[in-house]
Amino acid sequence: MMTADELNGYIMHYLEEDKTHTAIMLTGEWGSGKTYYVENVLVPFLQREKKNRIPFLKKGKENRCVVISLYGLEDLSDISKSIYMELRMKALDKDSEAVSTGKLIAKTVAKGIAGKLGLDVNMSEDDLKRIYSSIDLSDKLLVFEDLERSDIEISKLLGYVNNLVERDGVKVLLVANENEILGKSSETFDFDYSKLFSENPQNDEEECNKNCVPEEVQKYLRIKEKTISDTICFESDYCEAVKNILAVFKNEKLKEIINQDPRIIEQLALVVMESCHKNIRTFIFATQKTVDIFNKIEGYYNKDFLKSIYLGIILFSAKIKENEFPEWEGTEHLSVKLGTNRNPLFKFCYNYIRWQRLDVSEVVESRDAFEEMKLYDKHADQNDEDLQKLYSYHERTESEVRDAVESIEERLKEPGDIGLYSYGKLAAYLIRIGNIIGFDYRQCKERMIKNIRRKGDVINSDILFLPMYEFEGEEKKELKDFFEQMSEAMNLRNAKNDFSYEPEDIRTLLDFVIKEKQRIRENHQFISQYNTGQLVEMLFHASAKQIGDFRDILFAVYRHASKAEYTVEDTKAMEETIELVHEKLKSQNYDIDKIQIYQLKLLCSNLKEFIYQIS
C-alpha cells in the first residue's frame, strides 16, 4: 500500500517525467476515499508544487488538475464539454483567451466541443481560436473520476482516453472501482489476467481463461492494456484521512473530544475500517450529522457523553448504509442494539438522522440515562484503559501503573466516570498496588465511598463484593475494612443521608429494602436509623396507598426476624412510633380521611407484633 506522500510523488513523476503516452489508473472500492484523496490531498499538493517552482504565478494560474466526474455522462462530447467548462471556469483573466506558443491544444476535446455546440469541426484554426484558448492542458493532469458509473460504453471511453494520451500527449489519471467494471455484466469469475492475451495458448487452462471471461470484459482488458500503463490499488491511510476530515469541521464540541483524547484518531480509524467497512463517505456523513447536532445543543456536556454521541452515530450510519433504515429498538432514550453497549445510539440522534427533527430537551434526559447505564454496567471495566493497566500491573512498568492509579484518583471525582460494579475489584487492586509501589489510596477510597452513598442503593452487592481469595494477612484485613465501609455506605444511602421524609420517597425506600433486605438483616438495625418524629409527620401527610407501602417496608424487614436479630434501638423506635401516632390521632390535629386513619391503626398493630417478635 502506498502512503499519500508516496502516491503524490508517483503521480508527480508521471506528470513531469513519463514519456509512455499512456494513462494511469487509481482503483479502489466505493467509499474508500479515492475522491477525498484527489480533492483534498492530490490537488492541493500539485498546486503547492507548481507555486513553489513558479512563485510569480498569478492567482488562478497555479491549478494543475482538471477533475471531471464521468458519473451519468451519456456521450463522449459530454466529456469534452465538461473539460471545456471546467477550464473556462478557471480562466480568471483575459490573458487566458490568447493562444500562446507551446500551448497543448487537445484536439480530441476541441472537436468534441465543436460538435456539442453545433460548430463546424472543419472550420479554420482562426475560427476555432475561441475554443482552443480555453482547452490548454499544458502541464496539467486530467483526472476522470467514476469511470464505472458512466453511461458511455467502456470501450468507447477508453478509446477517447487513448486519443488524449497518445495523440494529444495529455496526462490522464483514471479513478475507478475496477471490480465493478470487471463484474458489471457477469457472474463472479476467477482467472489469470496475464494469460488472457496469449496468442498461442499452451494448454486447456489458458484456453479456458479466454472462454470463461465475458466478451465485454475481454474487450475492456485489451483496450486497457493499450491505454493504461499502471494500475494502483488505492488503500486509504485511515488515520490520516480521519485527521484531515475532522480538520474540515470547525466545531468546538468536536474539537474538545479530539483534543482531550490522544487515542481518538486511532479509535475512529479502527471504527472506519471495521464498522464502516473502510467507507470514508459513511464516516463523513456521520461526522456531518454529529456536528449538526452539536451546533444545536447548548450548555456543558462532558467529553464521554459527547464522544458516545459521535461514535453511536458513526456505528448507526454504517448500519443504514448497508440496509434499509431500521426501526427504533431501545429504551425511551437510548439503544444498544442500534449502537453498542459502550456507545449506544441516542433517541434524539435517531430522530434527527431519520426525520431531521431535534428536541434539545431530550439531550439532558439522554445524558442522565447514559450516566446511569455506565454507572451500573457490569462489564464497563473491559473498555477502561486505566483499569486494565491496573489489573495487569505485574506486566507493566512502575511508571505506567502510577499514571493509571493517579488518573483513576482524578476520575473518581466524577461519580459516573467509573462504573460502580468495578469498585470491588478496584478496591482490591488499589490495596495491592499501594503496598507494591507505595501509592496512598486513601483519597480514592474516600471518593469511592462518597459515590456509593449517592448511587449505591440499586446495585447488586453480591456482584460488587466478589471474594478475593489470593489476599492474605494485612492485605486481607485492609480489604475487609474497605468492603465494610462500602457496604455501610450502600445501606446508609437511603437510611440516613438521602431519605427526604416526603411521602413520595416511600416507594423508593420500599424498592431499596426489597432489593437489599439481606444486607439490612446483616446490619441488625433499620427503623432506629430514622427520625421517628419526622416519620410520623410524613405518614400523616401520606395517602392510604403510601401508608400501605410503608407497612410493606416493615414487613419486608421484620416479618421473618427472630428474637435478638435486631438491636434494642429498633424496638424502642417502634414503641415511640406507636406512641406518637396515637397522640396525633387523639389530638385530631390532622387532615386525613377514615381510610388513612384505618391504615395508621393497622401500622400500629403491625409494630406491636414486630416488637413482640424481636424482643
C-alpha positions in Angstrom: 0.0 0.0 0.0 1.3 3.4 -1.0 1.1 6.2 1.6 -0.4 9.5 0.4 3.0 11.1 0.1 4.3 8.1 -2.0 1.2 8.3 -4.2 1.7 12.1 -4.6 5.3 11.5 -5.6 4.4 8.8 -8.1 1.7 11.0 -9.8 4.1 14.0 -9.9 6.7 11.8 -11.6 4.1 10.6 -14.1 3.0 14.2 -14.8 6.5 15.5 -15.4 8.7 12.6 -16.5 6.6 9.9 -18.1 7.0 9.5 -21.9 4.9 6.4 -22.5 1.8 8.3 -23.8 -0.4 6.2 -21.6 -2.9 6.9 -18.8 -2.6 5.6 -15.2 -5.5 4.3 -13.1 -6.3 4.5 -9.4 -8.7 1.8 -8.3 -10.5 1.1 -5.0 -13.8 0.1 -3.6 -16.7 2.6 -3.4 -16.3 4.9 -0.4 -12.7 4.0 0.2 -11.7 7.7 0.0 -10.4 8.0 -3.6 -12.3 11.1 -4.4 -11.4 12.6 -1.0 -7.7 11.9 -1.8 -7.9 13.6 -5.2 -9.8 16.7 -4.0 -8.2 17.2 -0.6 -4.7 15.7 -1.0 -3.6 15.4 -4.6 -5.0 18.7 -6.0 -3.6 20.9 -3.2 -0.2 19.0 -3.4 0.1 19.7 -7.2 -0.9 23.3 -6.7 1.7 23.9 -4.0 4.4 22.2 -6.0 3.7 24.4 -9.0 3.5 27.5 -6.9 6.9 26.6 -5.2 8.5 26.2 -8.6 6.9 29.3 -10.2 6.3 31.7 -7.3 5.3 34.7 -9.5 2.3 32.9 -10.9 -0.9 35.0 -10.8 -3.8 33.8 -8.8 -5.9 31.2 -10.6 -2.9 30.1 -12.8 -1.5 27.6 -10.3 -4.2 25.0 -10.8 -2.6 21.9 -12.2 -5.5 19.5 -12.1 -8.7 19.3 -14.1 -11.1 16.9 -12.3 -14.1 15.6 -14.2 -16.7 13.2 -13.0 -18.0 10.8 -15.6 -21.0 9.9 -13.4 -24.1 9.6 -15.7 -22.4 11.1 -18.8 -24.0 9.6 -21.9 -21.9 10.8 -24.8 -18.2 11.4 -25.5 -19.0 15.0 -26.4 -20.3 15.5 -22.8 -16.8 14.7 -21.6 -15.3 17.3 -23.9 -17.9 19.9 -22.8 -17.2 19.1 -19.1 -13.5 19.6 -19.6 -14.1 22.8 -21.6 -16.4 24.3 -18.9 -14.0 23.3 -16.1 -11.2 25.1 -17.9 -13.3 28.1 -18.7 -14.3 28.5 -15.1 -10.7 28.6 -14.1 -9.7 31.2 -16.7 -9.6 34.3 -14.5 -8.0 36.9 -16.7 -8.0 38.0 -20.3 -4.6 36.6 -21.0 -6.1 33.1 -20.9 -8.1 34.0 -24.1 -4.9 34.2 -26.2 -3.3 31.2 -27.9 0.3 31.1 -26.8 3.2 29.3 -28.3 3.8 25.9 -26.9 0.2 25.5 -25.7 -1.1 21.9 -25.6 -4.2 22.1 -27.6 -6.2 18.9 -27.0 -7.8 18.4 -30.5 -9.8 15.5 -29.2 -11.5 17.8 -26.7 -11.8 20.7 -29.2 -13.6 18.6 -31.8 -15.9 17.2 -29.2 -16.9 20.7 -28.0 -17.4 22.0 -31.5 -19.7 19.1 -32.2 -21.6 19.6 -28.9 -22.0 23.3 -29.7 -23.1 22.7 -33.3 -20.0 24.2 -34.8 -18.3 23.0 -38.0 -15.4 20.9 -36.9 -13.6 21.6 -40.2 -13.5 25.4 -39.6 -10.2 27.2 -39.7 -7.8 27.4 -36.8 -8.6 31.1 -36.5 -12.3 30.4 -36.2 -11.6 27.8 -33.5 -9.3 30.1 -31.7 -12.0 31.0 -29.1 -12.5 27.3 -28.3 -8.8 26.4 -28.3 -7.8 29.2 -26.0 -9.7 27.5 -23.1 -8.5 24.0 -23.8 -4.9 24.4 -22.7 -3.8 21.2 -21.0 -0.2 22.1 -20.9 1.5 20.8 -17.7 -1.9 19.7 -16.4 -3.2 16.4 -15.1 -6.7 15.4 -16.4 -8.5 13.4 -13.8 -11.5 11.3 -14.8 -13.5 10.0 -11.8 -16.3 7.5 -11.6 -15.2 5.6 -14.7 -17.5 2.7 -13.8 -20.5 4.9 -13.3 -20.5 6.4 -16.8 -23.3 5.5 -19.2 -20.9 5.6 -22.1 -19.7 2.2 -23.4 -16.4 1.4 -21.6 -14.5 0.6 -24.8 -15.5 4.0 -26.3 -14.5 5.7 -23.1 -11.0 4.2 -23.2 -10.8 5.0 -26.9 -11.4 8.6 -26.1 -8.8 8.5 -23.3 -6.3 6.8 -25.7 -6.7 9.7 -28.2 -5.9 12.1 -25.4 -2.8 10.4 -24.2 -1.4 9.0 -27.4 -2.3 11.7 -30.0 -2.6 14.8 -27.9 0.0 13.9 -25.2 -2.3 14.7 -22.3 -1.6 13.2 -18.9 -4.7 11.4 -17.6 -5.5 9.8 -14.3 -8.5 7.5 -14.3 -10.2 6.9 -10.9 -12.4 3.9 -10.7 -13.8 0.9 -8.9 -12.4 -1.6 -11.4 -14.1 -4.5 -9.6 -17.4 -3.0 -10.7 -16.2 -2.8 -14.3 -14.9 -6.4 -14.4 -18.1 -7.7 -12.8 -20.6 -5.4 -14.4 -22.3 -7.8 -16.8 -21.2 -11.2 -15.5 -21.2 -13.5 -12.6 -18.1 -13.6 -10.4 -15.2 -15.2 -12.3 -11.7 -16.2 -11.5 -8.9 -16.3 -14.0 -5.3 -15.3 -14.6 -5.2 -11.9 -16.5 -1.6 -12.5 -17.6 -2.7 -15.4 -19.8 -5.7 -13.7 -21.3 -3.9 -12.2 -24.2 -1.7 -15.1 -25.0 -1.6 -15.5 -28.8 -0.8 -19.2 -28.6 -2.5 -20.9 -25.6 -0.2 -23.7 -24.4 -2.9 -25.7 -22.6 -6.5 -26.0 -21.9 -6.3 -23.8 -18.8 -5.2 -20.8 -20.9 -8.0 -21.5 -23.4 -10.5 -21.8 -20.6 -9.3 -18.5 -19.2 -10.3 -16.9 -22.5 -13.6 -18.7 -22.8 -14.8 -18.1 -19.2 -14.3 -14.3 -19.3 -17.2 -12.3 -20.7 -16.6 -10.7 -24.1 -17.2 -7.2 -22.8 -14.6 -7.7 -20.1 -12.1 -9.2 -22.6 -12.6 -6.1 -24.8 -12.1 -3.8 -21.8 -8.9 -5.5 -20.8 -7.5 -5.4 -24.4 -8.1 -1.7 -24.7 -6.9 -1.1 -21.1 -3.6 -2.8 -21.9 -3.0 -0.3 -24.8 -4.3 2.8 -22.9 -3.3 2.4 -19.3 0.2 1.6 -18.1 0.0 1.4 -14.3 -3.0 0.4 -12.1 -2.6 1.4 -8.5 -4.8 -0.2 -5.8 -5.9 2.6 -3.5 -5.9 1.9 0.2 -6.6 4.9 2.4 -4.3 5.9 5.3 -7.3 5.9 7.6 -5.7 7.8 10.5 -4.6 10.5 8.1 -8.0 10.5 6.4 -9.8 10.8 9.7 -7.5 13.6 10.8 -8.0 15.6 7.6 -11.8 15.1 7.6 -12.0 16.3 11.2 -10.0 19.4 10.4 -12.6 20.4 7.9 -15.4 20.5 10.5 -15.0 23.5 12.7 -17.0 22.7 15.8 -15.9 23.4 19.4 -17.5 20.2 20.9 -15.9 18.0 18.3 -12.6 19.8 18.9 -12.9 19.1 22.6 -13.4 15.4 22.0 -10.3 15.3 19.8 -8.1 17.4 22.0 -8.8 15.6 25.2 -8.2 12.1 24.0 -4.9 11.4 22.2 -6.2 7.9 21.2 -9.3 9.1 19.5 -7.9 9.3 16.0 -6.7 5.7 16.1 -10.0 4.6 17.6 -12.0 6.4 14.8 -9.8 5.0 12.1 -10.4 1.5 13.5 -14.2 2.1 13.5 -14.0 3.3 9.9 -12.1 0.2 8.9 -14.2 -2.3 10.8 -17.7 -1.0 11.4 -17.9 1.2 8.3 -16.1 -1.4 6.1 -13.5 1.2 5.0 -16.2 3.5 3.6 -14.9 7.1 4.1 -18.2 8.5 2.9 -20.1 6.9 5.7 -17.7 8.5 8.2 -18.1 11.9 6.6 -21.9 11.6 6.7 -21.8 10.6 10.4 -19.4 13.5 11.2 -21.7 15.9 9.4 -24.8 14.7 11.4 -22.8 14.9 14.7 -21.7 18.4 14.0 -25.2 19.4 13.1 -26.4 18.2 16.4 -23.5 19.7 18.4 -24.3 23.1 16.8 -27.9 22.9 18.0 -27.4 21.8 21.6 -26.2 24.3 24.2 -24.6 24.1 27.6 -21.9 21.9 29.0 -21.8 18.2 28.4 -18.8 16.0 29.5 -16.4 14.6 26.9 -17.5 11.0 27.4 -21.2 11.8 26.6 -20.2 13.8 23.5 -17.8 11.1 22.3 -20.6 8.5 22.8 -23.0 10.6 20.7 -20.4 10.7 17.9 -19.4 7.0 18.0 -23.1 6.0 18.2 -23.9 8.0 15.1 -21.0 6.5 13.2 -22.0 3.0 14.1 -25.6 3.7 13.2 -24.6 5.3 9.9 -22.8 2.2 8.9 -26.0 0.2 9.6 -28.2 2.4 7.5 -25.7 2.5 4.6 -25.9 -1.3 4.5 -29.6 -2.0 4.9 -33.0 -0.2 5.0 -33.4 2.4 7.7 -34.1 0.3 10.9 -36.9 0.9 13.2 -36.1 2.1 16.8 -35.1 -0.7 19.1 -34.3 0.5 22.6 -35.4 2.4 25.7 -37.0 5.8 25.8 -33.6 7.4 25.5 -31.0 5.0 24.0 -30.4 1.9 22.0 -27.5 -0.5 22.4 -29.0 -2.6 19.5 -28.5 0.3 17.0 -25.2 1.3 18.7 -23.2 -0.8 21.1 -23.2 -1.4 24.9 -20.4 1.1 25.3 -21.6 3.7 22.7 -25.4 3.5 22.3 -27.4 5.4 19.8 -29.4 8.1 21.5 -33.1 8.5 20.5 -32.6 12.3 19.8 -29.8 11.4 17.3 -32.0 8.7 15.7 -34.9 11.3 15.3 -32.5 13.8 13.8 -31.0 11.4 11.2 -34.3 10.0 10.2 -36.7 12.9 10.5 -34.3 15.9 10.6 -36.0 16.8 13.9 -34.2 17.6 17.1 -35.8 18.1 20.5 -33.0 19.7 22.6 -34.9 19.0 25.8 -34.2 15.2 25.3 -30.5 15.7 25.3 -30.2 16.2 29.1 -32.5 13.2 29.8 -30.4 11.1 27.4 -27.2 12.2 29.2 -28.7 11.2 32.6 -29.8 7.8 31.1 -26.3 7.3 29.7 -24.7 8.1 33.0 -27.0 5.6 34.8 -26.2 3.0 32.2 -22.5 3.5 32.6 -22.6 3.5 36.4 -24.3 0.1 36.6 -22.6 -1.6 33.6 -21.2 -4.8 34.9 -18.7 -5.1 32.1 -17.6 -1.5 31.7 -14.1 -2.1 33.0 -13.3 -4.2 29.9 -13.1 -1.0 27.9 -11.4 1.1 30.6 -7.7 1.5 29.8 -6.8 2.7 33.3 -8.5 -0.2 35.0 -6.9 -2.7 32.5 -3.5 -1.3 33.3 -4.2 -1.7 37.0 -5.4 -5.3 36.6 -2.2 -6.2 34.6 0.1 -4.3 36.9 2.5 -7.3 37.1 3.3 -6.9 33.3 3.7 -3.1 33.5 6.4 -0.6 34.4 6.0 1.2 37.7 5.6 4.5 35.8 2.6 3.1 33.8 0.9 1.8 36.9 1.4 5.0 38.8 0.0 7.0 35.9 -3.0 4.7 35.9 -3.8 5.0 39.6 -3.3 8.8 39.6 -5.7 9.0 36.6 -8.2 6.8 38.5 -7.9 9.0 41.6 -8.8 12.1 39.4 -11.6 10.4 37.6 -13.3 9.3 40.9 -14.2 13.0 41.4 -17.0 12.3 38.8 -19.4 9.7 40.3 -20.3 8.3 36.9 -16.9 8.1 35.3 -16.0 4.6 36.6 -18.9 2.1 37.0 -19.9 1.1 40.5 -19.6 -2.6 39.6 -15.8 -2.0 39.2 -15.4 -0.7 42.7 -15.0 -4.1 44.5 -12.2 -5.2 42.2 -10.7 -1.7 42.1 -10.5 -1.6 45.9 -8.6 -4.9 45.9 -6.1 -3.7 43.3 -5.6 -0.3 45.0 -4.6 -2.1 48.2 -2.2 -4.4 46.3 -0.7 -1.5 44.2 -0.4 0.7 47.3 1.7 -1.9 49.0 3.9 -2.6 46.0 4.7 1.0 44.8 3.8 2.9 47.9 0.7 4.7 46.5 -1.6 6.3 49.1 -5.0 5.1 48.0 -7.0 6.9 50.8 -8.2 9.7 48.6 -9.5 7.0 46.1 -11.2 5.2 49.0 -13.0 8.4 50.2 -14.3 9.2 46.8 -15.5 5.7 46.1 -17.4 5.6 49.4 -18.9 9.0 48.7 -20.0 7.9 45.2 -21.6 4.7 46.6 -23.5 6.7 49.2 -25.0 8.7 46.3 -25.9 5.8 44.0 -25.3 2.5 45.6 -28.9 1.8 46.5 -29.7 0.0 43.2 -26.5 -2.0 42.8 -26.3 -5.8 43.3 -23.9 -6.1 46.2 -23.3 -9.8 45.5 -21.6 -8.8 42.3 -19.8 -5.8 43.8 -18.2 -7.7 46.7 -16.7 -10.8 44.9 -14.4 -12.8 47.1 -10.6 -12.2 46.7 -9.1 -15.5 47.7 -5.5 -14.5 47.0 -5.5 -11.9 49.7 -3.9 -12.8 53.0 -2.6 -11.3 56.2 -2.6 -7.5 56.4 -3.9 -7.0 52.8 -6.9 -9.2 53.6 -7.6 -7.1 56.7 -7.4 -3.9 54.7 -9.7 -5.2 52.0 -12.2 -6.4 54.6 -12.3 -2.9 56.2 -12.6 -1.3 52.7 -15.6 -3.6 51.8 -17.3 -3.0 55.1 -17.2 0.8 54.6 -18.6 0.5 51.1 -21.3 -1.9 52.4 -22.2 0.5 55.1 -22.3 3.4 52.6 -24.8 1.4 50.5 -27.1 0.8 53.5 -26.8 4.4 54.6 -27.7 5.8 51.2 -31.4 5.7 52.0 -31.3 5.1 55.7 -29.7 8.4 56.8 -28.4 10.7 54.1 -30.8 10.9 51.2 -34.3 10.0 52.6 -36.4 13.1 52.3 -39.2 12.2 54.7 -41.6 13.1 51.9 -44.5 10.7 51.1 -43.2 10.4 47.5 -40.0 8.9 48.8 -41.7 5.9 50.5 -41.9 3.9 47.3 -38.2 4.4 46.6 -37.4 3.2 50.1 -39.6 0.1 49.6 -37.8 -0.8 46.4 -34.4 -0.5 48.2 -35.5 -2.6 51.1 -36.8 -5.4 48.9 -33.5 -5.4 47.0 -31.2 -5.2 50.0 -33.2 -6.9 52.8 -30.4 -9.5 53.3 -27.8 -6.8 53.9 -30.2 -4.9 56.1 -30.6 -8.1 58.2 -26.9 -8.4 58.4 -26.7 -4.8 59.7 -29.2 -5.7 62.6 -30.6 -2.2 62.6 -33.2 -0.4 60.4 -36.0 1.7 61.8 -33.9 3.2 64.5 -31.7 4.9 61.8 -34.6 7.2 61.1 -36.0 10.2 62.9 -39.2 8.9 64.5 -41.0 12.3 64.7 -40.3 13.0 61.0 -41.5 9.6 60.1 -44.9 10.0 61.8 -45.3 13.6 60.4 -44.7 12.1 57.0 -47.3 9.4 57.5 -50.0 11.9 58.4 -49.4 13.6 55.1 -49.3 10.4 53.1 -52.1 8.7 51.1 -53.6 5.4 52.1 -51.6 3.7 49.4 -48.3 5.3 50.7 -49.1 4.3 54.3 -49.7 0.8 52.9 -46.3 0.9 51.2 -44.6 1.9 54.5 -46.2 -1.1 56.2 -44.8 -3.2 53.4 -41.3 -1.9 54.1 -41.6 -3.0 57.7 -43.0 -6.4 56.7 -40.0 -6.9 54.3 -37.5 -6.1 57.1 -39.1 -7.7 60.2 -41.6 -10.4 59.0 -39.2 -13.3 59.4 -36.9 -11.7 62.0 -36.1 -13.9 65.1 -35.5 -12.7 68.7 -32.5 -10.6 69.2 -31.9 -10.3 65.5 -32.3 -6.6 65.6 -31.0 -4.1 68.2 -32.9 -2.9 71.1 -32.8 0.6 69.5 -35.2 -0.7 66.8 -37.6 -1.9 69.5 -37.5 1.5 71.1 -38.1 3.3 67.8 -41.1 1.1 67.1 -42.6 1.9 70.6 -42.0 5.6 70.1 -43.7 5.5 66.6 -46.8 3.8 68.1 -47.0 6.4 70.9 -46.6 9.4 68.5 -49.3 8.1 66.1 -51.8 7.6 69.0 -51.1 11.1 70.3 -51.6 12.6 66.9 -54.9 10.7 66.4 -56.1 11.7 69.8 -55.4 15.4 69.2 -57.4 15.3 66.0 -54.9 17.8 64.6 -54.8 16.3 61.1 -56.5 16.4 57.7 -56.9 12.8 56.7 -59.8 10.5 55.8 -61.1 7.4 57.6 -59.2 5.0 55.2 -55.9 6.7 56.1 -56.8 6.5 59.8 -57.5 2.8 59.3 -54.1 2.3 57.6 -52.3 4.1 60.5 -54.1 1.9 63.1 -53.0 -1.2 61.1 -49.5 0.1 61.2 -49.5 0.4 65.0 -50.9 -3.1 65.2 -48.1 -4.4 62.9 -45.4 -2.6 65.0 -46.7 -4.3 68.2 -46.3 -7.7 66.6 -42.8 -6.9 65.4 -41.8 -5.7 68.9 -43.0 -9.0 70.4 -41.3 -10.9 67.7 -37.8 -9.5 68.0 -37.8 -8.8 71.8 
